[in-house]
Amino acid sequence: MAAVDDAIARGYLPYNREAPVLRTRYAVKPFAEKHQHFRPYFPSRPGNVLDVGAGIGVDAQGFADLGHQVVAVEPADAMRAVAIEAHNHSAITWIDDHLPGLEKVKTRGDLFDFVLVSASFMHLSPDHQQSGMTSLGRLTMQGGHVCMTLRHGPVPDGRTMYEISDETAIRRADKAGFTCLVRERGQGLKRVPGVTWSSFVFEKR
Ligand SMILES: C[S@@+](CC[C@H](N)C(=O)[O-])C[C@H]1O[C@@H](n2cnc3c(N)ncnc32)[C@H](O)[C@@H]1O
């Protein structure tokens, strides 16, 4: 496999250093209390769910517990190791892959009913955002949903993130074959001063 572009790796490598701390921090909020905007779009029957940038696996485990087959993509080795140890559910397949290409996921040939992209897409530089969205379009079945959150505001020390306006996200999604059904802006769970979060539900046409 080709070497990972530095600009892409800068988005996820810092999470290797932070994994021991994030193991606790990301586990504070239980799945049942997360993603309220997205719940009406969760598959109503057991389906295929893709979690992109799955972190320590809280959401992957939540979807598996709801009866779905989950492909959880996490490119940071230390995060993936924590996730596999903490959330080793038989319905979760953990894959070392990354946006924008998601090449290993594409190779599997699956189409997904529901794709969660929670707090990961803003790690992509502008050069990679359209191809990232196009990959999500390739992997989502017609009528399926991509639910995405994007962080805005000061970038935490040591991380690499890019500002993506709501209009840009919606335009890129439209080009990839999605219609935006939900667009919300809020302060997020932690209410960090200066930080806001966008939430989108995109439906595949
Ligand atoms: C802020 S954490 C969010 C984790 C989890 N989705 C959540 O909401 O708790 C961002 C995650 O995105 C992953 N990530 C960063 N760049 C990525 C990329 N290019 N493709 C996929 N995941 C990426 C990081 O390794 C990290 O685990």
The ligand as an SDF file (V2000), in Angstrom:
LIG
                    3D

 27 29  0  0  0  0  0  0  0  0999 V2000
  -11.8790   13.7640   18.0100 C   0  0  0  0  0  0  0  0  0  0  0  0
  -11.6120   12.0500   17.6980 S   0  0  0  0  0  0  0  0  0  0  0  0
  -13.2910   11.4730   17.5830 C   0  0  0  0  0  0  0  0  0  0  0  0
  -13.4450   10.0140   17.9370 C   0  0  0  0  0  0  0  0  0  0  0  0
  -14.8780    9.4820   17.8790 C   0  0  0  0  0  0  0  0  0  0  0  0
  -15.4020    9.4930   16.5270 N   0  0  0  0  0  0  0  0  0  0  0  0
  -15.7900   10.2770   18.7960 C   0  0  0  0  0  0  0  0  0  0  0  0
  -16.6520   11.0080   18.2940 O   0  0  0  0  0  0  0  0  0  0  0  0
  -15.6040   10.1810   20.0150 O   0  0  0  0  0  0  0  0  0  0  0  0
  -11.1080   12.0310   15.9960 C   0  0  0  0  0  0  0  0  0  0  0  0
  -10.7290   10.6620   15.4870 C   0  0  0  0  0  0  0  0  0  0  0  0
  -10.5780   10.7500   14.0520 O   0  0  0  0  0  0  0  0  0  0  0  0
   -9.4590    9.9900   13.6760 C   0  0  0  0  0  0  0  0  0  0  0  0
   -8.9450   10.5270   12.3980 N   0  0  0  0  0  0  0  0  0  0  0  0
   -8.1120   11.5500   12.1840 C   0  0  0  0  0  0  0  0  0  0  0  0
   -7.8530   11.6730   10.8700 N   0  0  0  0  0  0  0  0  0  0  0  0
   -8.5600   10.7070   10.2400 C   0  0  0  0  0  0  0  0  0  0  0  0
   -8.7010   10.2980    8.8820 C   0  0  0  0  0  0  0  0  0  0  0  0
   -8.0260   10.9140    7.8840 N   0  0  0  0  0  0  0  0  0  0  0  0
   -9.5070    9.2560    8.5980 N   0  0  0  0  0  0  0  0  0  0  0  0
  -10.1820    8.6140    9.5830 C   0  0  0  0  0  0  0  0  0  0  0  0
  -10.0710    8.9450   10.8870 N   0  0  0  0  0  0  0  0  0  0  0  0
   -9.2750    9.9790   11.2160 C   0  0  0  0  0  0  0  0  0  0  0  0
   -8.4830   10.1660   14.8450 C   0  0  0  0  0  0  0  0  0  0  0  0
   -7.4880    9.1660   14.8730 O   0  0  0  0  0  0  0  0  0  0  0  0
   -9.4260   10.1580   16.0380 C   0  0  0  0  0  0  0  0  0  0  0  0
   -9.6060    8.8560   16.5680 O   0  0  0  0  0  0  0  0  0  0  0  0
  1  2  1  0
  2  3  1  0
  2 10  1  0
  3  4  1  0
  4  5  1  0
  5  6  1  0
  5  7  1  0
  7  8  2  0
  7  9  1  0
 10 11  1  0
 11 12  1  0
 11 26  1  0
 12 13  1  0
 13 14  1  0
 13 24  1  0
 14 15  1  0
 14 23  1  0
 15 16  2  0
 16 17  1  0
 17 18  1  0
 17 23  2  0
 18 19  1  0
 18 20  2  0
 20 21  1  0
 21 22  2  0
 22 23  1  0
 24 25  1  0
 24 26  1  0
 26 27  1  0
M  CHG  2   2   1   9  -1
M  END
$$$$
